[in-house]
Amino acid sequence: MFIPILTAFLVVVAVGLLASILLSLVSRYFGVEKDHREAELRAMLPGVNCGACGYKGCDDYAKALADGSAKPNLCVPGAKDCAVALADYLGVTPEVPKDVVAFVHCDGNCAVAKTDYHYDGILSCAAATALFGGQYVCKFGCLGFGDCANACPNDAICIDDGIAHVDTSRCLGCGLCVVTCPKKIISMVPQEARTVVMCASHDKGADARKACANACIACRKCEKNCPSGAIRVENNLAVIDYEKCTHCGQCAAVCPTHCIKEVYFPDLGEEA
């Protein structure tokens, strides 16, 4: 009785030893040596894993940098310092990306946005959007349930007076809120921007104003008064071309509903 058990035990041990030897040999002679630069490049990245660079996360971006298939200026959260460090390590000329911040294009707060019906469901913008486009008459505005705030990795977004607000001094520029928002009313704007359109409605002027007192009514006053041709009305909504904008503030001055506002986006710790 004892001998068969011992024999089986020895067979199992022998098979295990043989398998481990074979695995070691395969690993040594056929394994792909990992590029040490990949780990060093990964250590230079902020580790947000936001995907703003176009890769799944920091690991994939570091791998692409190591094999030369990616540029070192794609990390939005890392911004200038990260781009310069990566470029210096790789021995290439640094291409510094422009700093961008997230901005919510809606000023439909509780006092001005008209309610279409009482929503009593899951407290999620995505869920509310699936039910007749949400509880407000304006089907383009912020629903205020905070899907964007929940997605933000740096707690840069809060909900106040029924709409989302971005603390741009904390914004990493990762764009996760942009992807998360079911209304697509959040966009990345240059940090140097000085004017923004706080509306996303594409309704005709009269309908937009009935739904929200702060809506863009497509009157084109901004378009006609802009000296640099940086603003135009497209599909009943004012759109700013920041490449042309000279920060003169004329568009904000003539806007009758004040949906175009002058802004300033400071860095963390900088006085506004």
Secondary structure, DSSP 8 states (H G I E B T S, - for coil): -HHHHHHHHHHHHHHHHHHHHHHHHHHHHH-----HHHHHHHHHS------TTSSSSHHHHHHHHHTT-S-TT--TTTHHHHHHHHHHHHTS-------EEEEE-----TTTB-BSS---S-S-HHHHHTTTT-SBS-TTS---S-HHHHH-TT--EEEETTEEEE-TTT-----HHHHH-TT--EEEEETT--EEE-----S-HHHHHHHBTT------HHHHH-TT--EEEETTEEEE-TTT-----HHHHH-TT--EEE-----TT---
